[in-house]
Amino acid sequence: MAKIPMKTPLVEMDGDEMTRILWAMIKETLLTPFIELKTEYYDLGLPYRDQTQDQVTHDAAEAIKKYGVGVKCATITPNAQRLEEYKLKKVWPSPNATIRAALDGTVFRAPIVIKGIDPYIKNWTAPITIARHAYGDIYKGSELLVKAPAKAEIRVEYEDGQTETTPVHDFKGPGIVQGIHNTDSSIRSFAKACFNYAIDTRQTLWFATKDTISKTYDHHFKDIFAELFESDYRAKFEALGIEYFYTLIDDAVARVVRSNGGFIWACKNYDGDVMSDMVATVFGSLSMMTSVLVSPEGNYEYEAAHGTITRHYYQHLQGKQTSSNPVATIMAWTGALAKRGELDGSPELTAFAQKLERVTIETIEGGVMTGDLASLFKGEAKTVSAQAFLIAIAAKL
C-alpha cells in the first residue's frame, strides 16, 4: 500500500516519562506504516529543556508560528521534587504556559464520548467543551516571599513618566505576595475565538468569572466579552438560535451540574485548567479529552491534556507491562494531521486522521481497552496493555 504523502511538516514536540514511551509506540504502530510522516522535531523532555536552558521550548513555539500546526506530548512541569530528581539547573516554567503565551490563543477541550461509558453525572448526555484562555493570570505571575513586616503595593509607570500605585497589603510579619496581568488584545482574541467557535459548532456559549470580587480585573474580561458580543456577534447568534450569557463562576459550577451538556463553557486561564479536568473525569478519564490551542493568527497546537503517567513510567522502567491509556495522545496526532491536511489541501491525510479516530473509539466500544476504562465500561471489557491496545487499533485500521 502506498503511504499517504505530507506536503508540510508538523511541529512535533516530544515529552516525558510514560507519555514519551506511548508517543514512540503510536508513531511506530499507527502513523509511519500509513503516512510519509514529515515533522520538525523538538525534544521537550525535561532533561533536554534543562540542557538548553529551556530554549528548545521557545524554539518549538516559533516553529508552530512558522508551520501553522504543532502536536505536543505531555511534559513535566518541574517542582522542588523534580529539581532534585532530575538534578536540574533551576525549576523551569511549564512548557505549556510558555507555548500558550507565545501563541496567545484559546484552548478548546472536549471529552471523547464512548458508548458503554456513562458520565458520572447521568444528565450529561452531550459533551461539554471548555474554552480556556491561554495567556496570563497566575501562569505569567510574579511572586515574592515576604520575610518580615513590609508594605506591598502595585506600581505602574507609564511611558510618559506618570505612575499609579495601589496598596496590596501591610504585612505585620512574613507572608507571600503575587502580581498577575493580562492584556486587552489577548482578552479580545479569547472572546473572538469563543464566539467564532460557538458559531462554527452551533453551540450556546457560557462565560464565567468572579467580577463581584475582582471588580476591576475580572470585570474587564466581562466588559470586553459583552462589548464584542453586542457589536459583532449578537445577530449571528440569534440567526442560529444559540445563546451567549455571562454568569459568576460559582453559579456556573452549580448550573453545569444540573445541565444536559452540549455547550461551550469559556473560562479564564486557571478556571479552565481546573474545570477541564473535572469535565474529563465526569465523562470517564483524564486520558479521554481532546485539546487544541487556537491562536488569533490561525496557528494550532494539539496536545494530550493530562500528565506524564509517572506511576506507570516507573513500572515500565522495572520491565513491567502497563495499561496506560494512549487515547488523548492519539487524538492529539489525529487532530494535528487532520488540520495539516485541511490547510495543505490534502484530503487523503485528513481522511486518514478521521478513520484513525473512528477505529480508536470503535476498538474501545468493541470491548478492548486499557485498565482505566475497563472499570467504567458497561459490558464485557478486555483489559490489555498499551501496546496491545495500539496493535488492536492498527489491525482494525
C-alpha positions, 0 to 999 in steps of 0.5 A: 500500500502506498503511504499517504504523502505530507506536503508540510511538516508538523511541529512535533514536540516530544515529552516525558516519562510514560507519555514519551514511551506511548508517543514512540509506540503510536508513531511506530504502530499507527502513523509511519506504516500509513503516512510519509510522516514529515515533522520538525522535531523538538525534544521537550523532555525535561532533561533536554529543556534543562540542557538548553536552558529551556530554549528548545521550548521557545524554539518549538513555539516559533516553529508552530508560528512558522508551520501553522500546526504543532502536536505536543506530548505531555511534559513535566512541569518541574517542582522542588521534587523534580529539581532534585530528581532530575538534578536540574539547573533551576525549576523551569516554567511549564512548557505549556504556559510558555507555548500558550503565551507565545501563541496567545490563543484559546484552548478548546477541550472536549471529552471523547464520548464512548458508548458503554461509558456513562458520565458520572453525572447521568444528565450529561448526555452531550459533551461539554467543551471548555474554552480556556484562555491561554495567556496570563493570570497566575501562569505569567505571575510574579511572586515574592516571599515576604520575610518580615513586616513590609508594605506591598503595593502595585506600581505602574509607570507609564511611558510618559513618566506618570505612575499609579500605585495601589496598596496590596497589603501591610504585612505585620510579619512574613507572608507571600505576595503575587502580581498577575496581568493580562492584556486587552488584545489577548482578552479580545482574541479569547472572546473572538475565538469563543464566539467564532467557535460557538458559531462554527459548532452551533453551540450556546456559549457560557462565560464565567468569572468572579467580577463581584470580587475582582471588580476591576480585573475580572470585570474587564474580561466581562466588559470586553466579552459583552462589548464584542458580543453586542457589536459583532456577534449578537445577530449571528447568534440569534440567526442560529438560535444559540445563546451567549450569557455571562454568569459568576463562576460559582453559579456556573459550577452549580448550573453545569451540574444540573445541565444536559451538556452540549455547550461551550463553557469559556473560562479564564486561564486557571478556571479552565485548567481546573474545570477541564479536568473535572469535565474529563473525569465526569465523562470517564478519564483524564486520558479521554479529552481532546485539546487544541490551542487556537491562536488569533493568527490561525496557528494550532497546537494539539496536545494530550491534556493530562500528565506524564503517567509517572506511576506507570513510567516507573513500572515500565522502567522495572520491565513491567507491562502497563495499561496506560491509556494512549487515547488523548495522545492519539487524538492529539496526532489525529487532530494535528494531521487532520488540520495539516491536511485541511490547510495543505489541501490534502484530503487523503491525510485528513481522511486518514486522521478521521478513520484513525479516530473512528477505529480508536473509539470503535476498538474501545466500544468493541470491548478492548481497552486499557485498565482505566476504562475497563472499570467504567465500561458497561459490558464485557471489557478486555483489559490489555496493555498499551501496546496491545491496545495500539496493535488492536487499533492498527489491525482494525485500521 
